[in-house]
Amino acid sequence: MNKVKYLKTIGFNSNQPIGRGFNYPYDIDFSRDERIFLINRMGGLNSRGIRIQIFTFEDEWQGEFATGPGSEDDQFTVPVCIAISEDDLVYITDEYLNEVKVFDTQGNFIRKWGTSKERKPELQGPSGIAHGIDGSVYIAEQYANKVSRYTKDGDLISSWGEKGKAPGQFNLPWGISIDHFGNVYIADWRNDRIQKFDGEGTFIDAYGGPGDEPGKFHRPSSVAVDSNGFIYVADWGNERVQLLDPEGKCQQILKGEATLSKWAEEWLEVNLDEYDLRKESALLVKDLPKHLRTPYHTASQTEPLFWGAVSVKINNKDQLFVTEHSRHRIQVYEQH
């Protein structure tokens, strides 16, 4: 039986349009040299801070690229998910521009696809993105309710899916992951389930269904698979992450155990008034009114817990990284 334990927290909230710190982070992935690339999505009046940030597991901030908002080659408007290929190219989806943009790990723009010269969208709300074992690129198209498979240069190979609840159908598919055998896992957001296919799109199995019991989901947004075939699901609407065995049975439920990150500690060291206020505040609200005892309200009032766990990713050490868009941080877990 696989289980994980809390290891550390990375990041903290920053409303600045440049520099170290997150504001509505949405997804991450890892380069070959184990650097972490993060989509900083921002939003509202702060959308000028859209960018891709680079840092290490040891909390060393290394820079950023692709600032926004905008539609130029090196800009994003609503970036969603990120996947780095075996040859260290960074692929990022933008659900507003209906494009995939590709950069090298230095932040240099390489190419894009998804809209024609007439600006007609070929992709419809691209969200989740992952690389197959043959190097092809799988993309979840949420508004078309399908999964599309492309070459690394953006030529369509195949696609499958339509709107519905039956096996192989989708309702706003979001996250996507590929296991070591080439099987494709889709977080079928509005159908509250995870679907599993082979690399050609043949349906294999489905896990979950609506609910808050173990093994059930409410708007799952992301899925990841470790080297042993165990499945991790960002159960976004239930404010938790579930660990499933390879057959889809729930083995562990994570609700968050965050401590202060190194960046947050360094910030508090030079902002002593904030540090004093923090010591006086309640990081855990224990007695919420009955009508507010929902996963969302509990998470929003309890700092260590997940709040907006939108993405799960597994690195080459089988460590689990959970990105929280509402707490602007990443919680890291390791096998035990």
ChimeraX attribute file (.defattr): number of C-alpha atoms within 10 A of each C-alpha:
attribute: neighborCount
match mode: 1-to-1
recipient: residues
	/A:1	8
	/A:2	13
	/A:3	15
	/A:4	17
	/A:5	14
	/A:6	18
	/A:7	16
	/A:8	18
	/A:9	24
	/A:10	25
	/A:11	24
	/A:12	20
	/A:13	18
	/A:14	16
	/A:15	14
	/A:16	14
	/A:17	19
	/A:18	17
	/A:19	15
	/A:20	19
	/A:21	21
	/A:22	30
	/A:23	27
	/A:24	23
	/A:25	29
	/A:26	27
	/A:27	29
	/A:28	26
	/A:29	22
	/A:30	23
	/A:31	19
	/A:32	14
	/A:33	8
	/A:34	13
	/A:35	18
	/A:36	19
	/A:37	24
	/A:38	22
	/A:39	26
	/A:40	28
	/A:41	27
	/A:42	27
	/A:43	15
	/A:44	6
	/A:45	7
	/A:46	14
	/A:47	21
	/A:48	19
	/A:49	23
	/A:50	29
	/A:51	28
	/A:52	25
	/A:53	25
	/A:54	23
	/A:55	20
	/A:56	15
	/A:57	13
	/A:58	9
	/A:59	14
	/A:60	13
	/A:61	18
	/A:62	14
	/A:63	15
	/A:64	20
	/A:65	19
	/A:66	21
	/A:67	22
	/A:68	22
	/A:69	21
	/A:70	16
	/A:71	13
	/A:72	11
	/A:73	15
	/A:74	21
	/A:75	20
	/A:76	28
	/A:77	22
	/A:78	22
	/A:79	30
	/A:80	25
	/A:81	28
	/A:82	26
	/A:83	24
	/A:84	23
	/A:85	19
	/A:86	13
	/A:87	11
	/A:88	15
	/A:89	21
	/A:90	25
	/A:91	24
	/A:92	27
	/A:93	29
	/A:94	23
	/A:95	23
	/A:96	15
	/A:97	21
	/A:98	24
	/A:99	24
	/A:100	25
	/A:101	22
	/A:102	25
	/A:103	21
	/A:104	15
	/A:105	18
	/A:106	12
	/A:107	18
	/A:108	15
	/A:109	18
	/A:110	14
	/A:111	15
	/A:112	18
	/A:113	17
	/A:114	21
	/A:115	16
	/A:116	10
	/A:117	6
	/A:118	6
	/A:119	10
	/A:120	10
	/A:121	15
	/A:122	14
	/A:123	25
	/A:124	20
	/A:125	26
	/A:126	31
	/A:127	28
	/A:128	30
	/A:129	28
	/A:130	25
	/A:131	25
	/A:132	23
	/A:133	15
	/A:134	9
	/A:135	14
	/A:136	19
	/A:137	23
	/A:138	26
	/A:139	28
	/A:140	31
	/A:141	26
	/A:142	24
	/A:143	19
	/A:144	19
	/A:145	22
	/A:146	22
	/A:147	27
	/A:148	21
	/A:149	24
	/A:150	18
	/A:151	16
	/A:152	16
	/A:153	12
	/A:154	15
	/A:155	13
	/A:156	15
	/A:157	13
	/A:158	13
	/A:159	17
	/A:160	15
	/A:161	19
	/A:162	17
	/A:163	16
	/A:164	13
	/A:165	14
	/A:166	9
	/A:167	15
	/A:168	21
	/A:169	20
	/A:170	30
	/A:171	21
	/A:172	25
	/A:173	36
	/A:174	30
	/A:175	31
	/A:176	28
	/A:177	26
	/A:178	24
	/A:179	21
	/A:180	13
	/A:181	11
	/A:182	16
	/A:183	19
	/A:184	26
	/A:185	26
	/A:186	27
	/A:187	31
	/A:188	29
	/A:189	24
	/A:190	19
	/A:191	23
	/A:192	24
	/A:193	27
	/A:194	27
	/A:195	23
	/A:196	23
	/A:197	19
	/A:198	16
	/A:199	20
	/A:200	14
	/A:201	18
	/A:202	14
	/A:203	16
	/A:204	14
	/A:205	15
	/A:206	18
	/A:207	18
	/A:208	20
	/A:209	18
	/A:210	15
	/A:211	14
	/A:212	14
	/A:213	12
	/A:214	15
	/A:215	22
	/A:216	21
	/A:217	29
	/A:218	23
	/A:219	25
	/A:220	34
	/A:221	31
	/A:222	31
	/A:223	29
	/A:224	26
	/A:225	26
	/A:226	20
	/A:227	13
	/A:228	12
	/A:229	16
	/A:230	21
	/A:231	25
	/A:232	26
	/A:233	29
	/A:234	31
	/A:235	31
	/A:236	24
	/A:237	21
	/A:238	24
	/A:239	27
	/A:240	26
	/A:241	26
	/A:242	23
	/A:243	25
	/A:244	24
	/A:245	19
	/A:246	13
	/A:247	12
	/A:248	17
	/A:249	17
	/A:250	20
	/A:251	16
	/A:252	18
	/A:253	18
	/A:254	18
	/A:255	18
	/A:256	22
	/A:257	17
	/A:258	19
	/A:259	17
	/A:260	16
	/A:261	18
	/A:262	17
	/A:263	18
	/A:264	16
	/A:265	14
	/A:266	11
	/A:267	14
	/A:268	15
	/A:269	11
	/A:270	10
	/A:271	11
	/A:272	11
	/A:273	10
	/A:274	13
	/A:275	14
	/A:276	11
	/A:277	10
	/A:278	12
	/A:279	9
	/A:280	9
	/A:281	9
	/A:282	12
	/A:283	12
	/A:284	14
	/A:285	14
	/A:286	10
	/A:287	9
	/A:288	12
	/A:289	7
	/A:290	7
	/A:291	7
	/A:292	11
	/A:293	12
	/A:294	13
	/A:295	17
	/A:296	16
	/A:297	15
	/A:298	20
	/A:299	24
	/A:300	19
	/A:301	16
	/A:302	16
	/A:303	19
	/A:304	18
	/A:305	23
	/A:306	32
	/A:307	29
	/A:308	26
	/A:309	32
	/A:310	28
	/A:311	29
	/A:312	29
	/A:313	24
	/A:314	23
	/A:315	16
	/A:316	11
	/A:317	10
	/A:318	16
	/A:319	18
	/A:320	25
	/A:321	24
	/A:322	30
	/A:323	30
	/A:324	26
	/A:325	24
	/A:326	18
	/A:327	23
	/A:328	23
	/A:329	27
	/A:330	27
	/A:331	25
	/A:332	24
	/A:333	22
	/A:334	16
	/A:335	13
	/A:336	9
